[in-house]
Amino acid sequence: MYHGLHAGESGSGCFDSIYSVTPESFAAQLDWLRANGYRSVRLDDMGAGEGKRVVISFDDGDVSNATVALPALRERGMVAEFFVTSDFIGQRGMLTAHDVRALADAGMGIQSHGRSHRLLEDLDDEALYAELRDSKARLESASGMPVVAVAFPGGCGGGRERDVALGLGYRHVLGSVPGCNRGRRPHECYQRIAITRAMALPEFSGLVAWRGWRPRLASLRFRALRVPKQLLGNDRYQRLRARLLAR
């Protein structure tokens, strides 16, 4: 799971000191996947065929998804799923409607990351339904393609959110719990690996293969980070994180 691809704070896009991966690191990671026999696939193709398959995904809709990620993927004959927050389309540093169509026309997946990026588990039933319905409709209009998957903003969602999504016609639901999805049952949330700016290639390779001590460390880190979120609540936790990143 990627977000933006940025060399530094200057330039287009929305730089994040944790999640903005450098273009050079992204290219090296794609090359490692190819060299080690991984085939990038769309979510609908995850269960088809033999061999090692991986879904490359991007969250939010940063403009670098079109300007940096797309050329790198096309150069290597690879595909990815782009989870776009529909209200972000056209905002500064984010994808335009033209970018969304260009990604879809290039064979990439355009999927939902909510309408407003509000945390779904904080919404009442009516607002949750509207958030997922409206995002799906706008993204399908922009891309000209069916939107079949949703990634929960902030990874926050459970059975209620999954059931509403499936009822609206989404086929795939993704969270942010780290994992490799071996033995995943139908309609369970896909697990994902968050790729960070500080992640070196040995750590990346260990997490993708999901072997050795690195997956255990990633799982422990994820559980540890859930503690302050549970104590503070989603809203206070997100505001505290934003203040810390702004320093």
SULCOR-V332989 format. One record per pair of residues at least 24 apart in sequence whose ideal C-beta (glycine too) atoms are under 8 Angstrom apart, sorted by the first residue. I is the first residue (numbers start at 1). J is the second residue. Records with the same first field share a line. If there is no record, write none. Layout:
I = J  J
This chain:
1 = 57  58  59  151  176  192  193  194  195
2 = 26  56  57  58  59  69  195
3 = 58  59  60  62
4 = 60  62  64  65
5 = 62  64  65  68  69
6 = 64
12 = 63  64  67  93
13 = 62  63  64  67  93
14 = 60  62  93  94
16 = 197  245
17 = 197  245
18 = 196  197  198  245
19 = 194  195  196  197
20 = 197
21 = 195  196  197  199
22 = 197
23 = 68  72
25 = 197  199  201
26 = 68  69  72
27 = 72
28 = 201
29 = 195  201  204
30 = 56  72  73  76  78
31 = 76
32 = 201  204  205
33 = 78  208
34 = 76  78
36 = 205
38 = 208
40 = 73  78  79  80
41 = 79
42 = 79  81  109
43 = 81  109  111  148  149  171  172  190
44 = 148  171  172
46 = 181
54 = 208
55 = 80  81  190
56 = 80  81
57 = 81  82  83  151  174  192
58 = 82  83
59 = 83  113  151
60 = 84  85  88  94  113  117
61 = 85  88  89  94  95  100  113
62 = 93  94  95
63 = 93  94  95  96  99
65 = 95  99  103
66 = 95  99  102  103
70 = 102  103  106  108
73 = 108
74 = 106
79 = 107  108  109
80 = 108  109
81 = 108  109  111  149
82 = 108  109  110  111
83 = 111  112  113  149  150  151  174
84 = 110  111  112  113  139
85 = 113  114  115  116  117  135  153
86 = 112  114  115  134  135  138  139  142
87 = 115  116  117
88 = 117
89 = 138  142
97 = 142
100 = 139  142  143
101 = 142  143  144
103 = 143
104 = 143  144  145
109 = 145  148  149
110 = 139  142  143  145  147
111 = 139  147  148  149  150  151  172
112 = 136  139  147  149  150  151  170
113 = 150  151  153
114 = 150  152  153
117 = 153  154
118 = 153
119 = 152  153  154  156  234  235  238
120 = 152  153  156  157  161
121 = 156  157  158  160  161  234
122 = 156  234  235
125 = 160  164
128 = 160  161  164
129 = 164  168
132 = 164  165  168  170
133 = 168
136 = 168  169  170
148 = 172
149 = 173  174
150 = 174
151 = 175  176  192
152 = 176  189
154 = 234  238
156 = 234
157 = 189
162 = 187  189
176 = 222
177 = 222
178 = 207  215  218  219  222
179 = 210  215  219
180 = 210  215
182 = 210
193 = 218
